[in-house]
Amino acid sequence: MNYPPFSKMVVNSYKSRLIDAGFSSSTINFALSVVKAISREAADNGILDPLINLSIRNVKGVPHEGARLGRWLSRDEAQTLLNSPPKDTLRGNRDRAILAVFLGTGLRRSEVASLTFNMIERIENRWVIVGLLGKGNKTRNIPIAEWTKNAIDHWSKVSGIMHGYVFRKVYHGDFAIGDHLGEGSLWNIITQYAKSSLGRTISPHDLRRTFAKLASNGGANLQQLSLTLGHSSIKTTEIYLGTQLDLENAVCDYVDLSFD
């Protein structure tokens, strides 16, 4: 396959494709900074014409105005998305459980991919994801709603998977195998159902925002919400805010969706 030469036009085309794919302005601008760094290095080593490098450096990033808060779904949209996977297939039950975890816990995509059954424990009369290692190697515990746990349990029952990674690949013929799903697969699953049920593209992080927005609108304590989302380590948040994780009144209880 013949590719066009590295140029400002190619970089602008790349930027347009990222915008069309629904990536955030921060993600797009970071990607552009990497491309510009490669261009600069190539020019410094005599591989790329300095004038082409200069033109690539002049490619403008995506403005942050109007995009800092990101996107989220309304409660009705979240329920529609959650109900969109088919209930009569193994893949559909897996995907519904995946959406339930995103919408009911606010986990990051990497955290959903790494979720294992032994991380889900019963503590103080409720289900909790314990010892979750998240961004910046921070560990936190995440209370989960009963409807989220029910979705996980149903997937476990129909797939026969009760140990190791919670979410696995489902191949043609509708059978599960041992490999766990990667972050890219989770992105594709969410994009697929968002387009079919809502008619638009959303990202996994939009579901994280949706969890936060629904919990906040429902009256969840913002300090507890910060703990749940992992915006700081639990210990740091406790010291700074004088707050401890409240399992009795967990923020997930305010995200009231249904699992049939």
C-alpha positions in Angstrom: 0.0 0.0 0.0 1.3 3.4 -0.9 1.0 6.1 1.8 1.1 9.8 1.2 4.3 11.6 2.3 4.4 13.0 5.8 3.1 16.6 5.5 0.8 19.2 7.1 -2.1 17.9 5.0 -1.6 14.4 6.4 -1.5 15.6 10.0 -4.6 17.8 9.5 -6.4 14.7 8.0 -5.3 12.7 11.0 -6.7 15.4 13.3 -10.0 15.4 11.5 -10.4 11.6 11.8 -9.8 11.9 15.6 -12.5 14.6 15.9 -14.9 12.5 13.8 -14.2 9.5 16.1 -15.4 11.5 19.1 -12.1 11.8 21.0 -11.8 14.6 23.5 -9.9 17.7 22.8 -7.2 16.8 25.4 -6.7 13.4 23.7 -6.5 14.9 20.2 -4.0 17.6 21.3 -1.9 15.0 23.1 -1.8 12.9 19.9 -0.8 16.0 17.8 2.0 16.8 20.3 3.4 13.3 19.8 3.2 13.7 16.0 4.9 17.1 16.2 7.7 15.7 18.4 8.3 12.9 15.8 8.4 15.6 13.1 10.9 17.7 15.0 13.1 14.7 15.7 13.0 13.6 12.0 14.0 17.1 10.9 16.8 17.3 13.5 18.2 14.0 12.1 18.0 15.1 8.4 15.2 12.7 7.6 12.5 15.4 7.1 12.6 18.7 5.3 12.8 21.5 7.9 10.2 23.5 6.1 7.8 20.5 6.3 8.5 20.2 10.0 7.7 23.9 10.4 4.4 23.6 8.6 3.5 20.5 10.8 4.3 22.5 13.9 1.8 25.1 12.8 -1.1 22.6 12.8 -3.5 24.0 15.3 -4.9 21.9 18.2 -8.5 21.5 19.1 -9.8 24.3 21.4 -11.0 23.3 24.9 -13.8 25.8 25.1 -17.2 24.1 25.5 -15.6 20.7 25.8 -14.0 20.7 29.3 -17.0 19.1 31.0 -17.2 16.4 28.4 -20.4 14.6 27.5 -22.8 12.5 29.5 -26.0 10.7 29.0 -29.4 11.5 30.6 -30.9 8.9 32.8 -33.3 7.8 30.0 -30.4 7.6 27.5 -28.3 5.5 30.0 -31.3 3.1 30.5 -31.7 2.8 26.7 -28.0 2.0 26.3 -28.1 -0.5 29.1 -31.1 -2.3 27.6 -29.6 -2.4 24.0 -27.6 -5.6 24.0 -29.6 -8.7 23.2 -30.6 -10.9 26.1 -30.6 -14.2 24.3 -26.9 -14.4 23.4 -23.8 -14.9 25.4 -22.2 -11.9 23.8 -25.2 -9.8 24.6 -25.2 -10.7 28.3 -21.5 -10.0 28.5 -22.0 -6.6 26.9 -24.9 -5.7 29.1 -22.8 -6.5 32.2 -20.0 -4.3 30.8 -22.3 -1.4 30.3 -23.7 -2.0 33.8 -20.2 -1.8 35.3 -19.4 1.4 33.5 -22.7 3.1 34.3 -22.9 1.8 37.9 -19.4 2.2 39.1 -17.7 5.0 37.1 -14.6 2.9 36.5 -12.1 3.8 33.9 -11.7 1.7 30.8 -8.4 0.2 32.0 -10.1 -0.7 35.3 -13.0 -2.5 33.7 -10.5 -4.5 31.5 -8.5 -5.6 34.6 -11.5 -6.4 36.8 -11.4 -9.9 38.3 -14.0 -11.9 40.3 -11.8 -12.0 43.4 -11.9 -8.2 43.6 -15.7 -8.3 44.2 -16.4 -8.9 47.9 -19.3 -8.6 50.4 -18.4 -5.9 53.0 -20.7 -4.3 55.5 -23.7 -5.9 53.9 -23.0 -4.6 50.4 -20.9 -5.6 47.3 -17.7 -3.8 46.8 -14.8 -3.9 44.3 -11.8 -4.0 46.6 -8.2 -3.2 45.9 -8.8 -1.6 42.6 -5.5 -0.3 41.2 -6.2 2.7 39.1 -4.6 5.7 37.5 -1.3 6.7 39.1 -1.1 3.4 40.8 -3.7 4.5 43.3 -5.7 1.8 45.1 -9.4 2.3 46.0 -12.5 0.4 46.9 -15.7 0.9 44.9 -19.2 0.1 46.2 -21.5 -1.3 43.5 -25.2 -1.2 43.1 -27.3 -4.4 43.3 -28.4 -4.0 39.7 -24.8 -3.8 38.6 -23.9 -6.9 40.6 -27.0 -8.7 39.2 -25.7 -8.0 35.7 -22.3 -9.4 36.5 -23.9 -12.5 38.2 -26.1 -13.2 35.2 -23.1 -13.0 32.8 -21.2 -15.3 35.1 -24.0 -17.8 35.2 -24.6 -18.0 31.4 -20.9 -18.1 30.6 -19.8 -20.4 33.4 -17.0 -18.0 34.2 -16.5 -17.5 38.0 -12.8 -16.9 38.4 -10.1 -14.7 36.9 -11.0 -11.8 34.6 -14.7 -10.9 34.6 -15.0 -10.0 30.9 -13.7 -12.3 28.2 -13.8 -12.5 24.5 -16.8 -14.2 22.9 -16.1 -15.7 19.5 -18.3 -16.8 16.6 -20.5 -19.6 17.8 -21.2 -17.6 20.9 -18.8 -19.3 23.3 -16.4 -17.8 25.8 -12.7 -18.4 25.9 -10.0 -17.6 28.5 -8.6 -14.3 27.1 -9.8 -11.2 28.8 -11.0 -8.2 26.8 -8.6 -5.4 26.1 -9.3 -1.7 26.4 -9.8 -1.4 22.6 -12.5 -4.0 22.6 -14.4 -2.2 25.4 -14.2 1.0 23.3 -15.6 -0.8 20.3 -18.5 -2.4 22.3 -19.6 0.9 23.7 -19.4 2.6 20.3 -21.4 -0.1 18.7 -24.3 0.0 21.1 -24.3 3.8 21.4 -24.6 4.1 17.6 -27.4 1.5 17.4 -29.4 2.6 20.3 -28.7 6.4 20.6 -27.6 7.2 17.1 -24.4 8.8 18.2 -20.9 8.1 19.3 -19.8 8.1 22.9 -16.6 7.0 24.6 -16.0 4.9 27.7 -15.1 8.1 29.6 -18.5 9.6 28.7 -20.1 6.7 30.7 -17.8 7.5 33.6 -19.0 11.1 33.4 -22.6 9.8 33.2 -22.1 7.9 36.4 -20.8 11.0 38.1 -23.6 13.2 36.7 -26.4 10.8 37.6 -25.0 10.3 41.1 -24.6 14.1 41.6 -28.1 14.8 40.3 -29.5 12.1 42.6 -28.0 13.9 45.7 -24.7 11.9 46.2 -22.2 13.6 48.4 -19.5 15.1 46.2 -16.7 14.1 48.6 -17.8 10.5 48.4 -18.1 10.8 44.7 -14.5 12.0 44.5 -13.4 9.0 46.5 -15.3 6.6 44.3 -14.0 8.1 41.1 -10.4 8.0 42.4 -9.6 11.6 41.7 -7.3 11.3 44.7 -6.1 8.5 46.8 -8.5 7.5 49.6 -6.0 8.4 52.3 -5.2 11.8 50.8 -8.9 12.6 50.4 -9.6 11.5 54.0 -6.9 13.7 55.3 -7.8 16.7 53.1 -11.6 16.5 53.5 -11.8 14.6 56.8 -14.0 12.1 55.0 -14.0 8.3 55.1 -15.6 6.0 52.5 -19.2 5.6 53.5 -20.4 2.1 52.5 -23.8 2.6 54.0 -24.6 5.6 51.8 -22.5 4.9 48.7 -22.8 7.1 45.7 -23.7 4.2 43.4 -27.1 4.0 45.2 -28.0 7.2 43.5 -27.5 5.8 40.0 -30.9 4.0 39.8 -31.1 2.0 36.6 -32.8 -1.3 36.2 -31.5 -4.8 35.2 -34.1 -7.2 33.9 
